[in-house]
Amino acid sequence: MDLQLDSKVALVTASSKGLGKAAAQEFAREGARVVLCARSDRLEETATEIREETGVEVLAIRADVTVQEDVDRLVMTTIERFNRIDILVANAGGPPSGAFLDLKPEDWEAAANLTLMSAVRLCYAVVPHMLSQGAGSIVAIESISVKQPIDNLILSNSLRMAVIGMLKSMANELGPKGIRINSINPTFTWTKRVEQLLIDRAVKNNTTLEEEKLKVEKTIPLGRMGNVDEFGRTIAWLASPAASFIHGHALLFDGGSARSSL
């Protein structure tokens, strides 16, 4: 399938590794020009890897999406370089694990700044440019926890729901103006973050990483976790013109593991 991404400009945040990197790689494989953003020292390494694999133009910008000035600089540098932003993938990793009584109000404030306000900042910075173009596509990377909470992830369970509410409201408002807005909500997909979450569980439960991995896989009807290549292909399609009638949707990337019928 032609995703019609050739020469489009895709801005992907938190893209030096993990799911953000997978998204950026797939956009580049489909011919899009890609802007990478992260705080990590691995940012330039990832940019070089994608350039060498795909031959597309890749711009790497060091920025922290919890800082308004960084977000403004990220978007303006992208516009100065490419004169447009066709796709925004709003991604910020995830807040720390923990149960309610393990956490303090300041933990909630920091998590809200990371998970909710980063998406707010990015959308405020990008949407005016998409409106001037008359088109655009926004996809937020959230979590299956928007359908069913995940044990010991109360910060993520709560705040990602707030992002989904914002996106659905924006979809109603901005769809008539040519901007599609969706989210992709993965279950456990094998990345370094997931590995660390399972290590934390193993320590808490006095088990091993492999035992915790098997527990997760037993909850997924396909019998395994997703992988980053599968994720990249899915989000590239969702963000692309090939999915032109998919709007205001919270797409599950979960191998059938959500128990809800809706």
Order of alpha helices (4+ residues) and beta strands (2+ residues): beta-alpha-beta-alpha-beta-alpha-beta-alpha-alpha-beta-alpha-beta-alpha-alpha-alpha-beta
